[in-house]
């Protein structure tokens, strides 16, 4: 049996089990409570905020007919266990970064980020105007989920390092935290890649269990306190140029809801996507200034490193092209990037360049 057939068979079997074992929904006077588990520690800047935004919006828009009981990572299940918890019916929905679940299917990476992939605006273009939402649903049908984008961090930083990176060889043997296909690409440069939940990263960096880490960007990184451990920070990264977050509901649970309540979940997720992106972009600039004032050295990788990132990223993505669904998603993404980025560069890109020149 090939890998694709195995995934389908396993997933459909899991969905059937979920249908028979799903806990009875919590009702009170016509109202319903849905349990949302997340990949985020409670209070993690931006990412937990996005989950809370979705939960609060669903409750508000339904006039309390749908109440979301939000469980942070570790409160019901671990950060990386939320996918299985929702597909099995242990929880009703999750909020998280879908690239944590490339072990279920590598196509999930595209709904967070792939190395040298889409910016936040390009992701939105593809998802809401192109084929992205349809592909997200196609994956969901395999695993018994109904998924929507529900947050975005914008472009993520290259990360925190104990020592400067002067060439690709400096990654050899480096213990570095980076999830998703970006982490796989970094591994091709010899790094020992770790996939740690966000709530565990500070302790791992502080203890020396890892030599460096990417997290999100200046605001969230400052809140996490990484500048207390090291002062070497790379602002631009190759791995997550516009990282999307997702809301996924158990498909049986979703289909039990009224069309109005289904639409509320969809709209709450979409609103959180834009709200969260602006939250990160609004806060990052001031946070970067504070980090620099506190002695953080903000650097850019040399061209030789960027070239190595590009080669490793292409090899990583190419390795999954025998999966038919992954190949179709990748082709769709590349077509959208080519079509939409040209106009963005020619219009907004040119304008911003001239604005910077004129205003100094």
C-alpha positions in Angstrom: 0.0 0.0 0.0 1.4 3.4 -0.9 1.8 6.2 1.6 -1.2 8.2 0.2 -3.5 5.2 0.3 -2.4 4.4 3.9 -3.1 8.0 4.9 -6.6 7.8 3.5 -7.4 4.4 5.0 -6.1 5.4 8.4 -7.8 8.7 8.4 -11.2 7.3 7.3 -10.9 4.6 9.9 -10.2 7.3 12.5 -13.1 9.3 11.4 -15.5 6.3 11.7 -14.2 5.7 15.2 -14.7 9.3 16.1 -18.3 9.2 14.8 -19.0 6.3 17.2 -17.1 7.5 20.2 -17.6 11.3 20.1 -18.6 12.5 23.5 -22.1 13.9 23.7 -22.1 17.7 23.1 -22.6 19.9 26.1 -26.0 21.6 25.9 -27.8 23.9 28.3 -31.1 25.5 27.4 -30.4 25.2 23.7 -26.8 26.4 24.0 -23.7 24.4 23.1 -20.2 24.4 24.5 -17.4 23.4 22.2 -13.9 22.6 23.6 -11.0 24.2 21.7 -7.5 22.9 22.4 -4.5 24.9 21.2 -0.8 24.5 20.4 -0.1 27.6 22.4 0.8 28.1 26.0 -1.6 30.4 27.8 -0.6 34.0 27.3 1.9 33.5 24.5 1.9 36.9 22.7 -0.1 37.0 19.5 -0.7 33.3 18.9 -2.7 32.7 22.0 -4.4 36.0 21.4 -5.6 34.8 18.0 -7.1 31.6 19.5 -8.9 33.7 22.2 -10.1 36.2 19.5 -11.7 33.3 17.6 -13.3 31.9 20.7 -14.7 35.2 21.9 -16.0 36.2 18.4 -17.8 32.9 18.0 -19.5 33.3 21.4 -20.4 37.0 20.7 -21.7 36.5 17.2 -23.9 33.6 18.3 -25.3 35.5 21.2 -23.9 32.8 23.5 -25.6 29.9 21.7 -22.0 28.7 21.0 -19.6 29.0 23.9 -16.0 28.1 23.3 -14.1 26.5 26.3 -10.5 27.3 25.3 -7.8 25.0 26.7 -4.2 26.2 26.3 -1.4 23.6 25.5 -1.1 21.2 28.4 -4.5 22.0 30.0 -6.2 19.1 28.3 -3.7 17.7 25.8 -0.2 18.6 24.8 0.6 21.2 22.1 1.4 18.6 19.5 -1.5 16.4 20.4 -4.3 18.7 19.4 -4.7 17.3 15.9 -5.4 13.8 17.2 -7.6 15.1 20.0 -9.9 16.7 17.5 -9.9 14.0 14.9 -10.7 11.4 17.6 -13.4 13.5 19.2 -11.6 14.1 22.5 -11.9 17.9 21.7 -14.2 19.7 19.3 -11.8 22.1 17.7 -8.2 23.3 17.7 -6.3 26.5 17.1 -2.7 26.0 16.0 -0.1 26.1 13.3 -0.8 23.3 10.8 2.8 22.8 9.9 3.1 21.0 13.2 1.1 18.2 11.5 3.2 17.5 8.4 3.5 13.9 9.8 -0.2 13.5 9.1 0.2 15.0 5.6 3.0 17.2 4.3 0.4 19.4 2.5 -0.5 20.9 5.8 2.7 22.9 5.7 1.3 25.2 3.1 -1.4 26.5 5.5 1.3 27.8 7.9 4.4 28.3 5.8 6.9 26.6 3.6 10.5 27.8 3.1 10.8 30.4 0.4 7.0 30.4 0.2 4.2 32.9 0.4 4.1 36.2 2.2 1.1 36.9 4.4 -0.7 38.9 1.6 0.1 36.2 -1.0 -1.2 33.5 1.4 -4.5 35.5 1.8 -4.8 36.0 -2.0 -4.4 32.2 -2.6 -6.6 31.2 0.3 -9.6 33.5 -0.2 -9.5 34.2 -3.9 -7.6 31.2 -5.3 -7.6 27.5 -4.5 -6.2 27.6 -1.0 -9.5 27.2 1.0 -10.5 24.3 -1.2 -7.3 22.5 -0.7 -7.5 23.1 3.1 -11.0 21.4 3.0 -9.7 18.6 0.8 -7.1 17.8 3.5 -9.8 18.1 6.1 -12.0 15.6 4.5 -9.2 13.0 4.7 -8.8 13.5 8.5 -12.4 14.4 9.5 -11.8 18.1 10.0 -13.3 21.4 8.8 -10.5 23.9 8.7 -10.1 27.7 8.2 -7.2 30.1 8.5 -7.5 31.8 11.9 -4.4 34.0 12.3 -1.2 35.2 10.8 2.2 36.3 12.3 3.5 38.0 9.1 7.1 37.4 8.1 9.0 35.7 10.9 12.5 36.5 12.0 15.6 34.4 11.2 16.1 33.8 14.9 18.3 34.0 17.9 21.9 32.6 17.9 24.7 32.4 20.4 27.2 33.2 17.7 27.0 35.0 14.4 26.4 33.0 11.2 29.1 33.8 8.7 28.5 31.0 6.2 26.4 27.8 5.7 29.0 25.7 7.5 28.1 27.4 10.8 24.9 25.4 10.9 26.7 22.1 10.9 26.0 20.5 14.3 24.0 23.6 15.6 21.1 22.6 17.8 18.3 24.8 16.5 14.6 24.9 17.1 12.6 25.2 13.9 9.4 23.3 13.1 7.9 22.4 9.7 9.6 22.0 6.3 11.8 24.9 7.1 13.3 22.8 9.9 13.8 19.9 7.4 15.7 22.3 5.1 17.9 23.5 7.9 18.7 19.9 8.7 20.2 19.6 5.2 22.8 22.1 6.2 23.8 19.9 9.1 21.8 21.5 11.9 20.4 19.3 14.6 16.8 20.5 14.3 14.5 20.4 17.3 10.7 20.8 17.2 9.6 22.3 20.5 6.3 23.8 21.6 6.5 27.6 22.0 6.1 27.4 25.8 9.2 25.2 26.1 11.6 27.2 24.0 12.9 29.8 26.5 13.9 27.1 29.0 15.6 25.0 26.3 17.6 28.0 25.1 18.5 29.1 28.6 19.7 25.7 29.6 21.8 25.1 26.5 19.6 22.3 25.3 19.5 24.3 22.0 22.0 26.7 20.6 19.4 28.9 18.9 15.8 29.3 18.0 13.4 31.0 15.7 10.1 32.0 17.3 8.0 34.7 15.6 9.3 38.2 15.4 10.4 41.1 17.6 7.3 41.7 19.6 6.5 38.0 20.5 10.3 37.3 20.9 10.7 40.2 23.3 7.7 39.0 25.3 9.3 35.5 25.4 12.5 37.0 26.8 15.0 35.6 24.4 17.1 38.8 24.6 17.9 37.9 28.2 19.9 34.9 26.9 21.6 36.1 23.7 22.0 39.4 21.9 22.5 38.0 18.3 19.3 38.3 16.3 18.7 37.8 12.6 15.7 39.8 11.4 14.8 38.1 8.1 14.3 34.4 7.8 13.7 32.0 4.9 11.4 29.6 6.7 8.1 31.5 7.4 7.6 34.5 5.2 3.9 34.8 6.2 2.9 32.2 8.7 -0.8 31.3 8.8 -2.6 29.9 11.9 -5.6 27.6 11.6 -8.9 26.8 13.3 -10.0 23.2 12.7 -13.3 21.7 13.9 -14.1 18.0 14.1 -16.1 17.5 10.9 -18.9 15.6 12.5 -19.3 18.4 15.1 -19.2 21.0 12.4 -21.9 19.3 10.3 -24.2 19.0 13.3 -24.2 22.8 13.6 -26.8 25.0 11.9 -25.6 26.8 8.7 -25.6 30.0 10.6 -23.3 28.7 13.3 -21.1 27.2 10.7 -20.8 30.6 9.0 -20.0 32.2 12.4 -17.0 29.9 12.8 -15.8 30.7 9.3 -16.2 34.4 9.7 -14.6 34.5 13.2 -11.6 32.6 11.9 -11.2 35.0 8.9 -11.6 38.1 11.1 -8.9 36.7 13.5 -6.6 36.1 10.5 -6.6 39.8 9.6 -6.7 41.1 13.2 -3.8 38.9 14.2 -1.6 40.0 11.3 -2.2 43.6 12.0 -1.4 42.9 15.7 2.0 41.5 14.9 2.9 44.1 12.3 1.7 47.0 14.5 3.9 45.9 17.5 7.0 44.6 15.8 8.6 47.9 14.8 8.6 49.4 18.3 9.7 46.1 19.8 12.7 45.9 17.5 13.7 49.4 18.5 13.5 48.4 22.2 15.6 45.2 21.6 18.3 47.3 19.8 18.3 49.8 22.6 18.8 46.9 25.0 21.9 45.8 23.2 20.6 43.3 20.7 22.6 43.2 17.5 20.2 42.9 14.6 21.9 41.2 11.6 21.1 39.8 8.1 22.4 36.5 6.8 25.1 36.8 4.1 24.2 35.9 0.6 26.1 32.6 0.8 23.7 31.5 3.6 20.6 32.6 1.6 21.8 30.6 -1.4 22.2 27.5 0.8 18.8 28.1 2.3 17.3 28.2 -1.2 19.0 25.0 -2.4 18.0 23.1 0.8 14.4 24.4 0.6 14.0 23.3 -3.0 15.4 19.8 -2.2 13.0 19.6 0.8 9.9 20.4 -1.2 11.0 18.3 -4.1 11.2 15.2 -1.8 7.4 15.3 -1.3 6.4 15.6 -4.9 5.5 11.9 -5.2 2.5 12.7 -3.0 -0.2 13.7 -5.6 -2.1 16.1 -3.3 1.1 17.8 -2.1 2.2 18.3 -5.7 -1.2 19.9 -6.7 -1.1 22.2 -3.7 2.5 23.3 -4.5 1.7 24.0 -8.1 -1.3 26.1 -7.1 0.8 28.0 -4.6 3.6 28.7 -7.2 1.0 29.9 -9.8 -0.6 32.3 -7.3 2.8 33.6 -6.1 3.8 34.3 -9.7 0.6 36.0 -10.6 0.0 38.1 -7.5 3.6 39.1 -6.5 4.3 40.8 -9.9 1.6 43.4 -9.2 2.5 43.8 -5.6 6.1 44.4 -6.5 5.3 46.8 -9.4 2.8 48.8 -7.5 3.2 48.8 -3.7 6.9 47.8 -3.9 7.7 50.7 -6.3 5.6 53.1 -4.2 7.3 52.2 -0.9 10.8 52.5 -2.5 9.9 56.0 -3.7 8.2 57.0 -0.4 11.4 56.0 1.5 13.5 58.0 -1.0 11.3 61.1 -0.9 10.6 61.2 2.8 14.1 60.1 3.7 
